[in-house]
């Protein structure tokens, strides 16, 4: 199962950014951070240019335990680059906090100067509008990487720049686990704030369901602790409400015993069996225990166009193999594999290799939730639309199973509302760095247009476009409560570069 990756910037920001273009010459390379030579032109939250005095920048740098990087500084060009090469953004300044008080100082600075503010966690970036913007202040948490496990209380505490593989390694070392995502170099911050779909969600719930508490710097620059008993309404909102309410500096998750091997399996078939593969997976999913997680996909890749299914079983691998025998009716696959392995291996976190893998591919993704058994009309439309996508495009369309423990939480218990979804649909495309071709762009948008009407809302961690009209659909009846919370904690919409819930005054 893969779920997780861009968007529009309003015209006011684009206009203001034009004033910054003369600054761009020589932004690669630079000098060691030292005396700041001049005032800096940045973009305000309104989209207009704003001048940040040199003296204020010097005070900010002097007060940080971490780093303040400007375009002329060594390290700036590396710090501004993202996992996804679909966009290339140049913030006016980058603060890399070393601790929560640095985050608070950066937020206070952004508020005092009315700066457009982006927040970057430790890993993937799904949208250019979420983690970076030309001319903005970017708060980059990637230096904050502490992970502490309390085995007696079965809790793990992880800072906002931590990658999920780091949590998996520390907790699995003592036979414990919590729900994380499906790609080891995903940042826990964005993952959890958006809900947190992962391999163990059907047995343990989403990542946000396993939160015990957070430390968060809100738009007033205050560091707050939030849990079921302290700032409970804020705690409700950050569990699925994205980055709308502040910068989370620390997450505390509940842990569960988990020390046995798991089962991973997959099989690929000729493309003309696509409908049969999808229907067979849907049939098995109807009676699947929580331990089984299934997905079905149609794909173009280096091996051509094909249909496939994949499975993860978190219980006894022998039970998983017996369940998957039902898919043998699909006939002899082109390729297949069944493996018993450790959970760390399934997560891609085994061994000691670095977890963050630099990625220089560009991508585009659209996602949505399906309620109930996938209708034949949806499957027919998905395959029919995929037929029209040229085989030269590296892309795919996937239906991934939801349900289980996710659905047993009330939709209003956390901000994450789509509890009753039975599947997540993900359409994705990859290409080498540079602009996406118009033909590819058109084909993928047409594919999504056909599938869109069968979905309800979307997964905010896995969508390249921030669409306000779909956001209300995503949060359903929870939207009004989230808007009230936004009015309380961020009335000026300082944190707007996200799946944004606008306060009433914005």
C-alpha positions as CSV (number, residue, x, y, z in Angstrom):
1,X,0.0,0.0,0.0
2,X,1.4,3.4,-0.9
3,X,-0.3,6.6,0.1
4,X,1.3,9.9,0.5
5,X,2.6,13.5,-2.3
6,X,1.6,20.0,-5.1
7,X,-0.7,22.9,-5.9
8,X,-1.7,26.5,-6.7
9,X,-0.2,29.7,-5.3
10,X,-2.6,32.6,-5.4
11,X,-1.9,35.4,-7.8
12,X,-1.1,38.0,-5.1
13,X,1.8,35.8,-3.9
14,X,3.0,35.3,-7.4
15,X,3.0,39.1,-8.1
16,X,4.8,39.8,-4.9
17,X,7.4,37.1,-5.7
18,X,8.3,39.0,-8.9
19,X,9.8,41.7,-6.7
20,X,12.2,39.1,-5.4
21,X,13.7,37.9,-8.7
22,X,16.7,40.2,-8.6
23,X,17.7,38.5,-5.3
24,X,17.8,35.1,-6.9
25,X,21.2,35.5,-8.7
26,X,23.8,33.6,-6.9
27,X,21.5,31.8,-4.5
28,X,23.3,28.5,-5.1
29,X,26.5,28.2,-3.0
30,X,27.0,31.3,-0.8
31,X,29.0,32.2,2.2
32,X,29.1,30.9,5.8
33,X,26.3,32.6,7.9
34,X,27.7,35.7,9.5
35,X,26.9,39.4,9.5
36,X,23.7,40.0,7.5
37,X,24.6,42.6,4.8
38,X,21.2,44.2,4.1
39,X,17.5,44.2,4.7
40,X,15.6,41.3,3.1
41,X,12.5,41.5,0.9
42,X,10.0,38.8,1.7
43,X,6.3,38.1,1.1
44,X,3.7,38.9,3.6
45,X,0.7,36.7,4.3
46,X,-1.4,39.0,2.2
47,X,0.9,38.3,-0.8
48,X,2.5,41.8,-0.8
49,X,6.2,42.5,-0.5
50,X,7.5,43.3,3.0
51,X,10.9,44.5,4.1
52,X,12.5,42.7,7.0
53,X,15.2,44.9,8.6
54,X,18.7,43.6,8.8
55,X,18.9,44.4,12.5
56,X,15.8,42.2,13.2
57,X,17.3,39.4,11.3
58,X,20.6,39.7,13.2
59,X,18.6,39.6,16.5
60,X,16.8,36.5,15.3
61,X,20.0,34.7,14.3
62,X,21.7,35.6,17.6
63,X,18.7,34.2,19.6
64,X,18.5,30.8,17.9
65,X,20.2,27.7,19.0
66,X,19.6,26.4,15.5
67,X,20.2,28.1,12.2
68,X,18.9,31.1,10.2
69,X,19.8,30.7,6.5
70,X,19.5,33.4,4.0
71,X,19.9,33.0,0.2
72,X,23.6,34.0,0.3
73,X,24.5,31.5,3.1
74,X,26.2,28.2,2.7
75,X,23.6,25.5,3.3
76,X,20.7,27.5,2.1
77,X,20.5,25.8,-1.3
78,X,20.5,22.4,0.2
79,X,18.0,23.3,2.9
80,X,15.5,24.6,0.5
81,X,15.4,21.5,-1.7
82,X,12.6,19.0,-1.3
83,X,12.1,15.3,-1.8
84,X,9.9,15.9,-4.8
85,X,11.4,17.7,-7.8
86,X,8.1,18.9,-9.2
87,X,8.7,22.3,-7.9
88,X,11.7,24.5,-7.0
89,X,11.0,27.2,-4.4
90,X,13.2,29.9,-2.8
91,X,12.1,31.0,0.6
92,X,13.4,34.4,1.7
93,X,14.7,32.9,4.9
94,X,14.9,29.5,6.5
95,X,14.8,28.9,10.2
96,X,16.1,25.5,11.3
97,X,15.2,25.2,15.0
98,X,17.2,23.1,17.4
99,X,14.5,23.1,20.1
100,X,10.9,24.2,20.8
101,X,12.0,27.6,22.0
102,X,13.6,28.2,18.6
103,X,10.2,27.3,17.0
104,X,8.5,29.8,19.3
105,X,11.0,32.5,18.4
106,X,10.5,31.8,14.6
107,X,6.7,32.0,14.9
108,X,6.9,35.2,17.0
109,X,9.2,36.7,14.3
110,X,6.8,35.6,11.5
111,X,3.9,37.2,13.3
112,X,5.7,40.4,14.1
113,X,6.6,40.9,10.5
114,X,3.4,39.4,9.0
115,X,5.4,36.9,6.9
116,X,4.0,34.2,4.8
117,X,5.0,31.2,6.7
118,X,5.6,27.6,5.6
119,X,6.4,24.6,7.9
120,X,8.5,21.7,6.8
121,X,8.8,18.5,8.8
122,X,11.4,15.9,8.3
123,X,10.4,14.0,5.2
124,X,8.2,14.1,2.2
125,X,6.5,17.1,0.7
126,X,3.3,16.5,-1.1
127,X,2.4,20.1,-2.2
128,X,4.4,23.2,-3.1
129,X,1.8,25.1,-1.2
130,X,2.2,23.2,2.0
131,X,6.0,23.2,2.8
132,X,7.6,26.0,0.9
133,X,6.8,29.1,-1.0
134,X,8.9,31.7,-2.9
135,X,9.7,34.6,-0.6
136,X,8.3,33.0,2.6
137,X,9.7,32.2,6.0
138,X,10.2,28.4,6.1
139,X,10.4,26.8,9.5
140,X,12.3,23.5,8.8
141,X,12.2,21.0,11.7
142,X,14.6,18.5,10.2
143,X,17.3,19.2,12.9
144,X,14.8,18.2,15.7
145,X,15.2,14.4,15.6
146,X,15.2,13.1,19.1
147,X,13.2,9.8,19.8
148,X,12.8,8.6,23.4
149,X,11.0,5.4,24.4
150,X,9.5,4.7,27.8
151,X,8.9,0.9,27.8
152,X,7.3,0.8,31.2
153,X,4.6,3.3,30.2
154,X,4.5,2.1,26.6
155,X,5.1,5.6,25.2
156,X,7.4,7.0,22.6
157,X,8.2,10.7,22.4
158,X,9.5,12.0,19.0
159,X,10.3,15.6,17.9
160,X,8.7,17.2,14.9
161,X,11.6,16.5,12.5
162,X,11.7,12.7,13.1
163,X,11.2,10.3,10.2
164,X,8.8,7.3,10.8
165,X,11.6,4.8,10.3
166,X,13.4,6.3,13.3
167,X,10.4,5.6,15.4
168,X,10.0,2.1,14.0
169,X,13.7,1.3,14.8
170,X,13.6,2.5,18.4
171,X,10.3,0.9,19.3
172,X,10.8,-2.4,17.5
173,X,14.2,-2.8,19.2
174,X,12.2,-3.6,22.4
175,X,9.2,-5.4,20.8
176,X,6.8,-2.4,20.7
177,X,5.1,-0.6,17.8
178,X,2.7,2.2,16.9
179,X,1.0,3.0,13.6
180,X,3.2,4.9,11.3
181,X,2.9,5.3,7.5
182,X,4.2,3.1,4.7
183,X,7.4,4.9,3.5
184,X,10.2,4.9,5.9
185,X,11.5,8.4,5.0
186,X,8.1,10.0,5.7
187,X,8.1,12.7,8.4
188,X,5.9,11.8,11.4
189,X,4.6,15.4,11.7
190,X,2.7,15.8,8.5
191,X,1.8,12.1,8.6
192,X,0.2,12.3,12.0
193,X,-1.5,15.7,11.7
194,X,-3.2,14.6,8.5
195,X,-4.5,11.3,10.1
196,X,-1.7,8.8,9.6
197,X,-2.7,5.9,7.3
198,X,-0.3,3.0,7.8
199,X,0.1,-0.8,7.6
200,X,-1.2,-1.4,11.1
201,X,-4.2,1.0,11.0
202,X,-6.8,-1.8,10.7
203,X,-5.6,-3.3,14.0
204,X,-4.2,-0.3,15.9
205,X,-6.0,2.7,14.3
206,X,-4.4,5.7,12.5
207,X,-1.3,7.4,13.7
208,X,-3.4,10.2,15.2
209,X,-5.5,7.6,17.1
210,X,-2.4,6.6,18.9
211,X,-1.4,10.1,20.1
212,X,-1.2,10.5,23.8
213,X,-0.2,14.2,23.7
214,X,1.7,16.9,21.7
215,X,3.7,20.0,22.4
216,X,2.7,22.7,19.9
217,X,3.6,26.3,19.2
218,X,0.4,28.1,18.2
219,X,0.2,31.3,16.2
220,X,0.6,33.6,19.2
221,X,4.1,32.1,19.7
222,X,3.2,30.2,22.9
223,X,4.3,26.6,23.5
224,X,1.3,24.6,24.7
225,X,0.8,21.0,25.8
226,X,-2.3,19.3,24.4
227,X,-3.8,16.0,25.4
228,X,-7.2,14.5,26.4
229,X,-7.1,16.4,29.7
230,X,-5.0,19.6,28.8
231,X,-6.2,21.8,26.0
232,X,-8.5,18.9,24.9
233,X,-10.2,20.9,22.1
234,X,-6.9,21.7,20.5
235,X,-5.9,18.1,20.9
236,X,-9.1,17.1,19.1
237,X,-8.2,19.5,16.2
238,X,-4.6,18.5,15.6
239,X,-5.7,14.8,15.1
240,X,-6.5,15.1,11.4
241,X,-6.7,18.9,11.1
242,X,-3.3,19.2,9.5
243,X,-1.0,22.1,10.1
244,X,-3.8,24.6,10.7
245,X,-3.2,25.2,14.4
246,X,0.5,25.5,14.9
247,X,3.9,23.8,14.7
248,X,4.0,20.6,16.7
249,X,7.5,20.2,18.2
250,X,6.9,16.9,20.0
251,X,4.6,13.9,19.6
252,X,3.9,11.3,22.2
253,X,2.4,8.0,21.0
254,X,1.0,5.0,22.7
255,X,2.9,1.7,22.0
256,X,1.7,-1.8,21.6
257,X,3.4,-5.2,21.9
258,X,4.5,-6.4,18.4
259,X,7.5,-8.8,18.1
260,X,6.5,-11.4,15.5
261,X,7.1,-11.7,11.8
262,X,4.6,-10.4,9.2
263,X,3.5,-11.5,5.7
264,X,4.0,-9.5,2.6
265,X,2.6,-10.6,-0.8
266,X,2.0,-9.3,-4.3
267,X,1.2,-10.5,-7.8
268,X,1.0,-8.9,-11.2
269,X,-1.2,-9.9,-14.2
270,X,-1.7,-8.9,-17.8
271,X,-3.7,-5.7,-18.0
272,X,-6.7,-7.3,-19.7
273,X,-7.4,-8.9,-16.3
274,X,-7.6,-5.6,-14.5
275,X,-11.3,-5.7,-13.7
276,X,-11.0,-9.4,-12.5
277,X,-8.1,-8.5,-10.2
278,X,-10.0,-5.5,-8.7
279,X,-13.2,-7.4,-8.1
280,X,-11.4,-10.4,-6.6
281,X,-9.6,-8.1,-4.1
282,X,-12.8,-6.4,-3.2
283,X,-14.5,-9.7,-2.6
284,X,-11.7,-10.9,-0.3
285,X,-11.7,-7.5,1.5
286,X,-15.4,-7.9,2.4
287,X,-14.6,-10.8,4.7
288,X,-11.0,-9.9,5.6
289,X,-10.0,-9.8,9.3
290,X,-8.4,-6.6,10.6
291,X,-4.9,-8.1,10.3
292,X,-5.2,-8.2,6.5
293,X,-4.6,-5.1,4.4
294,X,-5.2,-5.3,0.6
295,X,-4.8,-3.1,-2.4
296,X,-5.4,-3.5,-6.1
297,X,-3.9,-1.3,-8.9
298,X,-3.4,-0.7,-12.6
299,X,0.0,0.6,-13.5
300,X,2.4,1.7,-16.2
301,X,6.1,1.2,-15.5
302,X,9.3,-0.1,-17.0
303,X,7.7,-3.5,-17.4
304,X,4.7,-2.2,-19.3
305,X,1.1,-1.9,-18.4
306,X,-0.3,-4.4,-15.9
307,X,-2.8,-5.0,-13.1
308,X,-1.7,-6.1,-9.6
309,X,-2.7,-6.7,-6.0
310,X,-0.6,-6.5,-2.8
311,X,-1.2,-7.6,0.7
312,X,0.1,-7.1,4.2
313,X,-0.8,-9.5,7.0
314,X,0.1,-8.5,10.6
315,X,-1.0,-11.8,12.3
316,X,0.5,-15.3,12.0
317,X,1.9,-15.5,8.4
318,X,0.4,-19.0,8.0
319,X,-3.1,-17.6,8.5
320,X,-2.3,-14.8,6.0
321,X,-1.2,-17.3,3.3
322,X,-4.5,-19.3,3.8
323,X,-6.5,-16.2,3.3
324,X,-4.7,-15.1,0.2
325,X,-5.3,-18.5,-1.4
326,X,-8.6,-17.1,-2.5
327,X,-6.8,-15.0,-5.1
328,X,-5.4,-18.1,-6.8
329,X,-8.6,-18.0,-9.0
330,X,-7.0,-15.2,-10.9
331,X,-4.7,-17.7,-12.6
332,X,-0.9,-17.7,-13.1
333,X,0.6,-14.2,-12.5
334,X,3.3,-12.6,-14.6
335,X,5.2,-12.0,-11.3
336,X,4.5,-12.7,-7.7
337,X,6.1,-13.0,-4.3
338,X,5.2,-14.1,-0.8
339,X,7.6,-13.4,2.0
340,X,7.6,-13.7,5.8
341,X,9.7,-10.9,7.2
342,X,10.1,-8.6,10.2
343,X,7.9,-5.6,10.5
344,X,11.0,-3.3,10.2
345,X,11.8,-5.0,6.8
346,X,8.2,-4.4,5.6
347,X,8.5,-0.8,6.6
348,X,11.9,-0.4,4.9
349,X,13.6,0.5,8.2
350,X,15.7,-2.6,8.7
351,X,19.5,-2.3,9.0
352,X,21.5,0.9,9.7
353,X,21.3,2.6,6.3
354,X,20.2,6.3,6.3
355,X,16.4,6.5,6.2
356,X,16.0,9.8,4.2
357,X,16.6,8.9,0.6
358,X,17.1,12.0,-1.7
359,X,14.6,11.9,-4.4
360,X,14.9,13.8,-7.7
361,X,11.8,12.6,-9.4
362,X,8.7,14.8,-9.8
363,X,5.2,13.6,-9.1
364,X,1.5,14.4,-9.1
365,X,-1.1,12.7,-6.9
366,X,-4.9,12.8,-6.4
367,X,-6.7,11.0,-3.7
368,X,-10.2,10.3,-2.5
369,X,-12.2,8.0,-0.2
370,X,-14.7,5.4,-1.3
371,X,-17.5,4.4,1.0
372,X,-19.0,0.9,0.8
373,X,-18.0,-1.9,-1.6
374,X,-16.5,-0.5,-4.8
375,X,-19.2,-0.3,-7.4
376,X,-18.8,-1.9,-10.8
377,X,-19.3,1.5,-12.2
378,X,-16.3,2.9,-10.4
379,X,-14.1,0.0,-11.4
380,X,-15.3,0.2,-15.0
381,X,-14.7,3.9,-15.1
382,X,-11.2,3.6,-13.6
383,X,-10.0,1.0,-16.0
384,X,-11.7,2.7,-19.0
385,X,-10.0,6.0,-18.2
386,X,-6.7,4.3,-17.6
387,X,-7.0,2.7,-21.1
388,X,-6.6,6.2,-22.6
389,X,-3.4,7.1,-20.7
390,X,-0.3,6.5,-22.9
391,X,1.8,3.5,-21.7
392,X,4.9,5.7,-21.8
393,X,3.6,7.6,-18.7
394,X,4.9,6.2,-15.4
395,X,1.7,6.3,-13.5
396,X,-0.9,4.2,-11.6
397,X,-4.3,4.1,-10.0
398,X,-4.8,2.2,-6.8
399,X,-7.6,1.2,-4.5
400,X,-6.3,0.6,-0.9
401,X,-8.4,-1.0,1.8
402,X,-9.4,1.0,4.9
403,X,-11.8,0.0,7.7
404,X,-11.0,-2.1,10.8
405,X,-10.0,-0.1,13.8
406,X,-10.1,3.1,11.9
407,X,-13.9,2.7,11.4
408,X,-14.5,1.8,15.1
409,X,-13.6,5.4,16.2
410,X,-16.5,7.8,16.0
411,X,-16.2,10.3,13.1
412,X,-16.5,13.2,15.6
413,X,-14.0,11.8,18.1
414,X,-11.1,13.5,16.3
415,X,-10.9,16.0,13.4
416,X,-10.2,13.1,11.0
417,X,-13.8,12.5,9.8
418,X,-13.7,9.9,7.0
419,X,-13.8,7.0,9.4
420,X,-16.4,5.1,7.5
421,X,-14.4,5.0,4.3
422,X,-13.8,1.4,3.1
423,X,-11.1,2.3,0.5
424,X,-8.7,5.1,-0.4
425,X,-8.2,5.7,-4.1
426,X,-4.8,7.1,-5.2
427,X,-3.9,8.3,-8.7
428,X,-0.2,9.0,-9.1
429,X,2.3,10.0,-11.8
430,X,6.1,10.4,-11.9
431,X,8.4,12.0,-14.3
432,X,12.0,13.2,-14.5
433,X,12.6,16.7,-13.1
434,X,11.2,19.5,-15.2
435,X,7.7,20.6,-16.2
436,X,5.1,17.9,-16.6
437,X,4.2,17.6,-20.3
438,X,0.9,19.0,-21.3
439,X,-0.2,15.6,-22.7
440,X,0.7,13.9,-19.4
441,X,-1.0,16.6,-17.4
442,X,-4.2,16.3,-19.4
443,X,-4.3,12.5,-19.3
444,X,-3.9,12.3,-15.5
445,X,-6.5,15.1,-14.9
446,X,-9.0,13.3,-17.2
447,X,-8.4,10.1,-15.3
448,X,-9.1,11.8,-12.0
449,X,-12.1,13.6,-13.4
450,X,-13.8,10.3,-14.2
451,X,-13.1,8.7,-10.7
452,X,-13.7,11.9,-8.6
453,X,-17.5,11.5,-8.6
454,X,-17.2,8.1,-6.8
455,X,-15.2,9.6,-3.9
456,X,-16.0,11.6,-0.8
457,X,-13.4,13.9,0.5
458,X,-9.6,13.2,0.2
459,X,-6.6,12.3,2.3
460,X,-4.8,15.6,2.9
461,X,-1.4,13.9,3.1
462,X,-1.8,12.5,-0.4
463,X,-3.1,15.2,-2.7
464,X,-1.1,17.6,-4.9
465,X,-3.9,20.1,-5.1
466,X,-5.4,22.0,-2.1
467,X,-9.1,22.4,-3.2
468,X,-11.2,24.4,-0.7
469,X,-14.5,22.9,-2.0
470,X,-13.3,19.4,-1.3
471,X,-11.9,20.3,2.1
472,X,-15.5,20.8,3.5
473,X,-16.3,17.4,2.1
474,X,-13.2,15.9,3.7
475,X,-14.2,17.1,7.2
476,X,-17.9,16.7,6.9
477,X,-19.8,17.9,10.0
478,X,-16.4,18.4,11.8
479,X,-15.6,21.4,9.5
480,X,-17.6,23.9,11.5
481,X,-15.9,22.9,14.8
482,X,-12.5,23.1,13.1
483,X,-13.3,26.6,11.8
484,X,-14.1,27.7,15.4
485,X,-10.9,26.2,16.6
486,X,-9.0,28.1,13.8
487,X,-10.7,31.4,15.0
488,X,-9.4,30.7,18.5
489,X,-5.8,29.7,17.8
490,X,-5.0,31.3,14.5
491,X,-7.4,34.2,13.8
492,X,-5.0,35.8,11.3
493,X,-4.4,32.6,9.4
494,X,-0.6,32.7,9.9
495,X,-0.5,29.0,9.2
496,X,-2.2,29.0,5.8
497,X,0.2,27.0,3.6
498,X,-1.7,23.7,4.3
499,X,-5.0,22.1,3.6
500,X,-6.3,25.4,4.9
501,X,-9.3,26.0,7.1
502,X,-9.7,29.8,6.9
503,X,-10.7,31.7,10.1
504,X,-13.8,33.9,9.7
505,X,-11.8,37.1,9.5
506,X,-9.4,36.0,6.8
